[in-house]
Amino acid sequence: MSKWLTLPVLLVLVTACNDGTDEIYNSSFQDGLDHIAAEDFVRAEVYLEQALDARPDDQRTIDLMFQIKHYQKAVEHFDRGEFDNSLEELDRVIDTENG
């Protein structure tokens, strides 16, 4: 009888331990993607940072942050007429696997 009681108690404990980080991650990550699609990279970074707070080791989010950073650098170099530097930064963006 105690075996049958143990499983439901464990299930309750496991679900109670979820402190909402999955919801925070999913919401923040999606908001980040939405802002990337809208080319609002500053706001995308804010939301992706929130996603990383919820899941610090999430490689896809880390890679997206890397891509945003280097894309912004590419634009800065381009605006200054530093086209070779801009292309180097864009290569970093393109070569990122999970972004």
N, C-alpha and C positions, 0 to 999 in steps of 0.2 A: 504493500500500500504506500509506503513512504517513497518508493521509486516513482509512482504516479504523481505524487505531490511535488517531487523535486523538479521535474521538467517544467511545469507551469511557473513555479517560483523562479527558476532560472530564466525563462522567457521574459517574465516581468522585469527582472533585474537588468537583463540585457537591453530591453527597450527603454527602460527608465534611465539607463546610463547614456543614452544618446542625448546629448545636451543641445541638440539643434545644429551642430557643426555641419552635418550633411546638408541641411536646408540652407544654411548660410553660404556654404561653399557653392552649391548648385545655383543659388540666386545670384551671388556675386560673380561667378564665372560666366553665367549667361549674360548678365549686364555688361561685363567686360567685352564679351563677343559682340554684343549689340553695338557698343560704342566703337569697337574696331571697324565694324561694317559701316558705321556712320562717319568713319575717319576722324573720330574725336578721341585721339590717342591719350590725351591727358586724363580724361575721365575713365577711359579704359584701364589705365594704370591703377587708378584709385580702386576700381572694383576688383581687378586682378590681385592687388595687394590684400584686399579683404579675403579673397579666395585663398591666398597663400597663408593668411593668418589661421584659417580654418584647416587647411591641409598643407603644411609647410613643405612637404616632400613631393608635392604633385608636379611631376616633370612637365606635363603639358602646359601648366600655368607658368612655370619657370621659363619654359621656352618661349611662350607668348610674350612675357615681359622682356626677355632678351631681344626678341624681334622688334618690339615697339621701340626699345631704347636705341637699337642700331638703325632702325628706319628714321627716327627723329634725327640722329646724327647725320645720316645720309642727306636728309633735306637741308640741314644746316650747312653742310659742305657744299651742296649744290647751290644754295642761295649765295654763298661766298665765291662761287665760280671754281671751287675745288672739285672738279669733276672726277678725277682719279680717286680721291678720298671718298667721294660719294659712292662710286662704284664698289669700292672695297667694303663699305658698310652694307651696301645692298647685297653683296655676295654673302656676307654673314647672315643676313636675313633669309636669303634663299636657301642657304646650306643647313639651316636649322631643321631637324627632322620632324619633331613633334608639334611644331607650331602651325 
